[in-house]
Amino acid sequence: MQAVKDKLAQNFTGKAQELGSSQFSLEEVPDLTGKVAVVTGGSEGIGFGCTHTLLSKNISKLFVTSVRQQVGEDALQAIEEELGADARNKVVYLQVDQSDWVAAAKVAGEIASQTDRIDILINNAARGIMTRQLDVNGVDLHMSTNHIGHDVITSHLLPVLKKTADAGHTVRIVNLSSNLHESAPSETTFESLEELNKDYGPNAQYSRSKLANLLHAKYLNKHLHSEHSNILINATHPGIVDTAQTNVHIHEAYPLLGYGMSAAMKPFKKSQFEGCVSTMFAATAVTHSGLYICPPCIVEKGSDKANNLQLAENLMKLTRDLVEKKTRSQSSEKGCPFKDA
């Protein structure tokens, strides 16, 4: 029975959230004075929930990325109106489409050049449940945006993250996954570009990318946390959240059936602040690494594939090979890091 209650707490708003076996609220996020954070996709939805919470808890500097300039500017205005000019002045906004891996690396470099410490990295930006498309490199856009772009950014920030950890501070990296990772295609092996580019349909394309987010965290836990114990890497599930992904983007894939998610489910969906609770727990309070954390702070096992470390190795080898092949003149020839330990 408690397992059922936990599932309700993890996914829905209202009284359901009180049913969880473990509890955590945004009020419990500790004071973050002196700390520096990075939030990808931090100008809307769950990302904005994280951005707003970090600023309300006195983060000293916050780097926020967004794919759309206007959305970023609107977020900055909202922050100033709600939290004041001082909070607004702590934010460094950078526009980037992280499916462009060269641009993602450049933005990460800009961040690294502006700070000597990073305590929190939240890999949140994502393409939702939409039809299959290819990025500028001819790679599935879900995988490119949701996973590969984040690995490029994380890799380029690792020197600063390691420096922060080696100075005695706890560093937390959080990848936003989803319980939909359980619906990734059964034949997933992450062994070729041909496999990545196969059209499995909107739900499966998204689900596979969320599996990749979870496996990326497991991989970094194995290769990075083992060498730098102060760096904690975890993945989270936010629940069903009232965002553009569930209200607008869903209709690109399902023009009519999408109303089941955007309209019929609306009374049950979490707000962006409720949706960021598990991520804020992982980003500010968790003391262990290699976990899959569901709302509010419930540790779940995840699917068998999510715990398959060989699959994680396959994923990361393919990821790095693709970045090397597609962007060689802008990556390896210019010292693209990809050194986890």
C-alpha positions in Angstrom: 0.0 0.0 0.0 2.8 2.4 0.8 4.3 1.9 -2.6 1.0 3.1 -4.2 1.0 6.1 -1.9 4.6 6.9 -2.9 3.6 6.8 -6.6 0.8 9.2 -6.0 3.1 11.5 -4.0 5.7 11.4 -6.7 3.5 12.3 -9.6 0.5 14.4 -8.5 -0.3 17.7 -6.8 -2.5 18.4 -3.7 -3.0 16.0 -0.9 -1.3 13.2 -2.8 2.1 14.8 -2.0 1.5 14.2 1.7 1.3 10.5 1.2 5.0 9.9 0.6 7.1 7.8 2.9 9.7 10.5 3.0 9.1 14.3 3.1 11.0 17.4 2.0 9.8 20.9 1.1 11.4 23.9 -0.5 11.3 25.6 3.0 13.9 23.0 4.0 16.4 24.0 1.3 19.4 25.3 3.4 20.9 28.8 3.1 23.2 29.0 0.1 25.2 32.1 0.9 28.6 31.9 -0.8 27.6 29.2 -3.2 27.5 29.3 -7.0 25.0 27.3 -9.2 24.3 26.5 -12.9 20.8 25.7 -14.1 20.3 24.7 -17.8 16.9 25.6 -19.0 16.4 27.7 -15.9 14.1 30.3 -17.3 10.9 28.4 -17.4 9.0 25.4 -16.0 10.8 23.2 -13.5 14.1 25.0 -14.3 12.6 28.4 -13.2 11.3 26.7 -10.0 14.9 25.8 -9.3 16.2 29.2 -10.2 13.7 31.0 -8.1 14.3 28.7 -5.1 18.1 29.0 -5.3 17.8 32.8 -5.4 15.3 32.9 -2.5 17.9 30.9 -0.5 20.6 33.4 -1.0 22.7 31.7 -3.7 25.6 34.1 -4.4 25.8 33.7 -8.1 23.6 31.8 -10.6 24.2 31.0 -14.2 21.0 30.3 -16.2 20.8 29.0 -19.7 17.8 29.1 -22.0 17.2 28.3 -25.7 14.9 31.3 -26.2 16.2 34.8 -25.5 12.8 36.3 -24.9 11.9 33.6 -22.3 15.1 34.3 -20.6 14.5 38.0 -20.5 11.0 37.4 -19.1 12.4 35.2 -16.4 14.9 37.9 -15.3 12.1 40.4 -15.2 9.9 38.1 -13.1 12.9 37.5 -10.7 13.4 41.2 -10.2 9.7 41.8 -9.6 9.3 38.9 -7.1 12.7 38.8 -5.4 14.2 42.3 -6.0 17.0 43.8 -8.0 19.7 42.2 -5.8 18.5 38.8 -6.8 18.3 39.8 -10.4 21.9 41.0 -10.3 23.1 37.6 -9.1 22.0 36.0 -12.4 24.2 35.6 -15.4 21.9 34.7 -18.3 23.3 32.8 -21.4 21.3 31.9 -24.5 22.1 28.6 -26.0 20.6 25.7 -28.0 22.5 22.9 -26.5 21.7 20.5 -29.3 24.5 22.5 -31.0 27.4 20.9 -29.1 29.9 23.5 -30.2 27.6 26.3 -28.8 27.1 24.3 -25.6 30.9 23.9 -25.1 31.3 27.7 -25.7 28.7 28.6 -23.2 30.2 26.2 -20.6 33.6 27.9 -21.3 32.0 31.3 -20.7 30.6 30.1 -17.4 34.0 28.6 -16.3 35.8 31.8 -17.2 33.5 33.8 -14.9 33.7 31.8 -11.6 36.3 29.9 -9.6 33.7 27.7 -8.0 30.6 25.8 -8.9 28.7 24.1 -6.0 25.5 23.0 -7.9 25.0 22.0 -11.5 21.4 21.2 -12.5 21.1 19.6 -16.0 17.4 20.4 -16.6 16.9 21.7 -20.2 14.9 19.2 -22.3 12.9 18.6 -25.4 9.6 17.1 -24.3 7.3 14.4 -25.9 7.5 15.5 -29.6 8.0 13.8 -32.9 11.4 12.7 -34.1 13.7 15.3 -35.6 17.4 15.5 -36.2 19.8 18.2 -34.9 22.4 20.1 -36.9 24.7 17.1 -36.7 22.2 14.7 -38.0 21.5 13.1 -34.6 18.1 12.5 -32.9 17.1 15.8 -31.3 15.8 14.3 -28.1 19.2 12.6 -27.4 21.2 15.5 -28.6 19.4 18.1 -26.4 18.5 16.1 -23.4 21.6 14.1 -23.0 24.6 14.8 -25.3 24.4 18.6 -24.9 24.4 18.1 -21.1 27.4 15.9 -21.2 29.3 18.5 -23.2 28.4 21.2 -20.7 29.1 19.0 -17.7 32.5 17.9 -19.1 33.6 21.5 -19.8 32.6 22.5 -16.2 34.3 19.6 -14.5 37.6 21.4 -13.9 35.8 24.1 -11.8 33.5 21.5 -10.2 36.6 19.4 -9.2 38.4 22.5 -7.9 35.4 23.3 -5.7 35.2 19.8 -4.3 39.0 19.6 -3.8 38.8 22.8 -1.7 36.6 20.8 0.7 33.1 21.9 -0.5 30.3 19.5 -1.4 29.5 19.7 -5.1 26.1 18.3 -6.4 25.3 17.5 -10.0 21.7 16.7 -10.8 20.3 15.2 -14.0 16.6 15.5 -14.5 15.3 12.2 -15.6 11.7 10.8 -15.5 9.9 7.7 -14.5 9.1 7.5 -18.2 12.7 6.1 -18.6 11.0 2.8 -17.9 9.3 3.0 -21.3 12.5 3.2 -23.3 12.6 0.8 -26.2 13.4 -2.7 -25.0 16.1 -3.1 -27.7 18.0 0.0 -26.6 21.8 -0.8 -26.5 23.3 2.7 -27.3 25.7 1.1 -29.7 25.3 3.1 -32.9 24.1 6.3 -34.5 21.7 4.2 -36.6 20.0 3.0 -33.4 19.8 6.6 -32.0 18.2 7.8 -35.2 15.5 5.2 -35.4 12.0 6.6 -35.1 10.3 4.9 -32.2 7.6 7.5 -31.8 7.3 10.5 -29.5 6.9 8.8 -26.2 9.7 6.3 -26.8 12.1 9.0 -28.1 11.6 11.0 -25.0 11.7 8.0 -22.7 15.0 6.9 -24.1 16.6 10.3 -23.6 15.4 10.2 -19.9 17.0 6.8 -19.6 20.2 8.4 -20.9 20.0 11.1 -18.3 19.8 8.5 -15.5 22.6 6.4 -17.0 24.8 9.5 -17.4 24.4 10.1 -13.6 25.3 6.5 -12.9 28.3 6.7 -15.1 29.6 9.8 -13.5 29.0 8.3 -10.1 31.2 5.4 -11.0 34.0 7.3 -12.7 33.9 10.8 -11.0 32.5 10.3 -7.5 34.9 7.4 -7.0 37.8 9.8 -7.5 36.3 12.9 -6.0 34.1 11.8 -3.1 32.9 15.4 -2.5 31.1 15.4 -5.8 27.6 13.8 -5.6 25.9 12.9 -8.8 22.2 12.0 -8.8 19.2 11.8 -11.1 15.6 12.9 -10.3 12.1 12.5 -11.4 9.9 15.6 -11.0 6.4 14.2 -11.4 3.7 15.4 -13.8 4.3 19.1 -13.9 2.2 22.0 -15.4 4.8 23.3 -17.9 5.0 24.2 -21.6 6.0 20.6 -22.2 2.7 19.2 -20.9 0.5 22.1 -22.2 2.0 23.1 -25.5 4.7 20.8 -26.8 2.6 17.7 -26.4 0.3 18.9 -29.2 3.1 18.9 -31.7 3.1 15.1 -31.4 -0.6 14.6 -30.5 -2.7 17.5 -31.9 -5.9 16.0 -30.4 -4.9 13.3 -28.0 -2.5 15.8 -26.3 -5.5 17.5 -24.7 -5.7 14.5 -22.4 -2.4 15.7 -20.9 -2.8 19.5 -21.3 -6.4 19.9 -20.3 -7.8 16.8 -18.6 -4.8 16.3 -16.4 -4.4 19.9 -15.5 -6.1 19.7 -12.0 -3.7 16.9 -11.1 -0.4 18.4 -12.4 2.2 19.9 -10.1 3.2 23.5 -10.2 6.7 24.4 -11.3 7.6 24.8 -7.7 6.1 21.5 -6.6 7.9 19.9 -9.6 11.3 21.1 -8.6 11.2 19.7 -5.0 13.1 16.4 -5.7 15.7 18.3 -7.7 16.2 20.9 -5.0 16.6 18.1 -2.5 19.3 16.5 -4.7 20.9 19.8 -5.4 21.2 21.1 -1.8 20.6 18.4 0.8 21.4 14.9 -0.4 24.4 13.3 1.2 24.8 10.2 -1.1 25.7 9.7 -4.8 24.4 7.5 -7.5 20.7 7.7 -6.5 17.5 8.0 -8.5 15.3 10.4 -6.4 11.6 10.8 -6.8 9.4 13.5 -5.2 9.6 14.7 -2.6 12.8 12.8 -1.7 12.0 9.1 -2.2 14.9 6.9 -3.5 13.7 4.5 -6.1 15.6 1.7 -7.9 14.5 2.6 -11.5 14.3 0.1 -14.3 16.7 -2.7 -15.0 18.2 -0.8 -17.9 18.7 2.2 -15.6 20.9 0.0 -13.4 22.8 -1.6 -16.2 26.4 -0.2 -15.9 27.5 -1.7 -19.2 24.6 0.1 -20.9 25.9 3.3 -19.3 29.4 2.6 -20.6 27.9 2.0 -24.1 26.0 5.3 -23.9 29.0 7.4 -22.9 31.3 5.8 -25.4 28.8 6.5 -28.2 28.2 10.1 -26.9 31.9 11.0 -26.9 32.5 9.3 -30.2 29.7 11.3 -31.8 30.9 14.6 -30.4 34.5 13.8 -31.6 33.3 12.8 -35.1 30.8 15.6 -35.6 32.7 18.5 -34.1 36.4 17.5 -34.2 37.7 20.9 -35.3 35.8 22.5 -32.4 36.3 19.8 -29.8 39.2 17.4 -29.6 41.5 19.7 -31.6 40.8 22.4 -29.1 41.2 20.2 -26.0 37.6 19.1 -25.4 37.9 17.7 -21.8 35.8 14.5 -21.5 38.0 13.5 -18.6 35.7 12.3 -15.8 38.1 11.3 -13.0 
